[in-house]
Structure formats: C-alpha cells, structure tokens
Amino acid sequence: MKITRVESIPFSIPYLKPLHFASGEVHAAEHVLVRVHTDDGVIGVAEAPPRPYTYGETQRGIVAVIEDVFAEQLHGLTLLEREQVGARLARTVGNPTAKSAIDMALWDALGKTLGQPVSELLGGYTDRMRVSHMLGFDDPAKMVAEAHKVRERHGISTFKVKVGRRPAELDIAVVRALREHFGDSVELYIDGNRGWTAAESARAMKEMADLDLLFAEELCPADDVLGRRWLVGKLDIPFIADESVPTPADVTREILAGSATAINIKTARTGFTQSRRVHHLAEGLGLEMVMGNQIDGQIGTACALAFGAAFEATSHYAGELSNFLDMSDDLLAEPLQIRDGCLQTSSGAGLGIDIDPDKLDRYRTDK
C-alpha cells in the first residue's frame, strides 16, 4: 500500500454553454485528473477543479505544485498514513483543491486495495442522495425553461438559484418566476457568491420573503464582518457559509462570530479527511449542512456523492450533484445517471468509477 507515484493530468472539456455567476464565469472544465499509484498496482483517482477567482488556483498551478512539491513528499508513505500525508501537504500554503484531490485519490486507492466502497469506509449511512440543480444567470423565462427541462428529464425538484447581480430585481424576478411556475412542488434556495452588500442582501431578502426559500448562501462578502453579522441576524432562514469556510478553523470563526448558521461542505476543497473534520465540527455545533459542488465533473461528483451519502446530516438535504450535466462530455467509462432526482453510490471498490482511456487521450492538454 505504499505510494510510488502521484500524477497530475490537465484536461479540458467544453461546457454546453458558459456558466455565469457573481464571482466569475467559465466556458470549459479545465480541470486536473489526479492519480495516485501504489506498489500493489492500485491506482486511485480524483479531480481537482481550479477556481482562481475563489481560491487562487489555476490548472497549471495545480499541476506544478503536485509535480514539483507534493509528489516527492508523499513517495513511500502508505495509504493508511493519512495524518502524515496531511501534515506534509500542510507545509505548503494554500492549494486546497490540489491537496483535496490527492486526499480523495488516496481514499479511492485504499478502497480498491481493501475491496470496499469509499462511502462505506467513511460512514455508510445511505446508498443515495437527492440532487439539487444550479441555475446560473439568465432571464426568468430561460431559467424557468431550464428548470422545467431538468425536472422532467431527471426528476430533480430542488434548485439552487445564482443571485448577486445589480440591480437585485433581476434576480428577484427569476426566483419569483420559478416559484410561480412550480408552486410548492420544488425547493428553492439562493446563492449570491458574495455579489451583494449586506444592505442589498437585506432588501432583496425582504422582497423574497413570501417565496418560501430553503436557504440563503454567501449573499455578501465574508470580510464585511459587521455587515454580515447584521444581515444574518435579520434572516429567518439558515444562512449558508461556503467560500468563507474552507477549513474547520474558518467554520468555527464564522459560526462563533454570528456570520452564518449553516455550512456548505465541498469535497473538492477539503477532500475526505478534512471534510470529515468539518462535518463532525458542524454536527457538534448543531448546524445544517449541504453538500456543495465546485462545478466538478463526474469524477468530482462521485466524490461528493460518496461523502454526502456516508453521513445522515449531509444526506438530509439535496446535494449539488448535477453540474456535470452542463458539460459536453466527461472522462468516465460509465457516466453517472440521475434517476428520479437521485444519484446512487456505486457498490464497487473505492469510488466505483473507471476512467475511459480514449476520452482521457482526447481531452488531456499535456500532449
């Protein structure tokens, strides 16, 4: 079970249409496939989705830090020395998605070595999760049409609506149109990606008070310390911290400061090992939890699904597990299938997924 090699392979897969939100936009999934090899011939895989406008990482930066720093540090360690792995990765500041992909690839390799699914090794609470779908910026009619299509085709009935534009009425009109179209047959919540001020957020939430929103997420910047605390105190629904809580320490600071009342766990930025720490901390504090998505492809979605299904708290609400539907293709030999609004975990060893070598050759950008 000793680590002999860590690979980082950049690839690019176009989106069916550009994805727009308050903190930026993306036109292609320019991600990194991470593979951990062991002396037993086992290969664990994971996906690192760079988000330079959120965490400062780029695709080339992820490849470089893995090849130039992390690979050598991990050589010779076993798959069971996760604390030692974490300590060595922590010597380098930042690079959360690079570190997280390595951690998840280690877990995948461990599951394959033991012949057990990762979700079972993590907790094994359930074998499926309800799926929520993210709706990016567009006019009301188009967003309603997209939601209707997704619901009809995949059975999804929870929608996360991106907000944060100015004037706020642009986004309020979208949320109202969705509620009027679907009535109470769907769950709706909003995500501002820190796009509004605290005052703008308060006014927008007042305008949407009759729309029965499930959550509000990151409506204003976390560094507006007093404004954010003031806003959270005015809300009667959970306020989810996302980009502001990339570590357990950040969760503690945000919650004790009164700046959030729920958290978004993203395995793309905290892997499995750190995500467990975040989960246990949140559970101890009595916080609501949702599983988020870093606009992952199907590899990253399989990781988020494995973790979310492992625990009762993270499987309670629908998880953000459908972003791969916006991609024109993917790397998996057997694509994930959303049925009746749910994704089911694989019973196979590790993550239970296989990379299609032909697709990897087609989309990798290092050859």
DABELFEN-V799798 format. One record per backbone hydrogen bond with DSSP energy under -0.5 kcal/mol. CO is the residue of the C=O (numbers start at 0). NH is the residue of the N-H. Records with the same first field share a line. If there is no record, write none. Layout:
# DABELFEN-V799798
CO->NH, NH
This chain:
# DABELFEN-V799798
0->78
1->38
2->75
4->36
6->34
7->9
8->32
9->364
10->30
12->28
13->327
17->19
18->25
19->136
20->23
23->20
25->18
26->14
27->29
28->12, 30
30->10
31->33, 47
32->8
33->45
34->6, 36
35->43
36->3, 4
37->40
41->37
43->35
45->33
46->48
47->31, 49
50->53, 54, 55
57->61
58->62
59->63
60->64
61->65
62->66
63->67
64->68, 69
65->70
68->72
69->73
70->74
73->76
76->2
77->80
79->81
80->84
81->85
82->86
83->87
84->88
85->89
86->90
87->90
88->91
90->92
94->98
95->99
96->100
97->101
98->102
99->103
100->104
101->105
102->106
103->107
104->108
105->109
106->110
107->111
108->112
109->113
110->114, 115
115->349
116->120
117->121
118->122, 123
126->344
128->342
129->318
130->157
131->320, 321
132->159
133->135
134->161
138->142
139->143
140->144
141->145
142->146
143->147
144->148
145->149
146->150
147->151
148->152
149->153, 155
150->154
153->340
156->186
157->132
158->160, 188
159->134, 161
160->190
166->169
167->170, 171
168->172
169->173
170->174
171->175
172->176
173->177
174->178
175->179
176->180
177->181
178->182
181->184
182->185
186->158
187->213
188->160
189->216
190->162
191->194
195->220
196->200
197->201
198->202
199->203
200->204
201->205
202->206
203->207
205->208
207->210
213->237
214->189
215->239
216->191
217->193
218->195
220->223
222->224
223->227
224->228
225->229
226->230
227->231
228->232
229->233
230->233, 234
231->234
237->215, 239
238->260, 261
239->217
240->263
241->244
246->250
247->251
248->252
249->253
250->254
251->255
252->256
253->258, 259
254->257
260->287
261->240
262->264, 289
263->265
264->266, 291
265->268, 269
266->270
269->273, 274
271->275
272->276
273->277
274->278
275->279
276->280
277->281
278->282
279->283
280->284
281->285, 286
282->285
287->262
289->264, 291
290->319
296->300
297->301
298->302
299->303
300->304
301->305
302->306
303->307
304->308
305->309
306->309, 310
307->310
308->125
309->124
310->314
311->315
312->315
318->131, 320
321->324
322->325
323->326
325->15
330->355
332->334
336->338
338->341
340->130
341->338
342->128
348->351
349->117
353->332
354->356
355->359
356->360
357->361
358->362
359->363
362->11
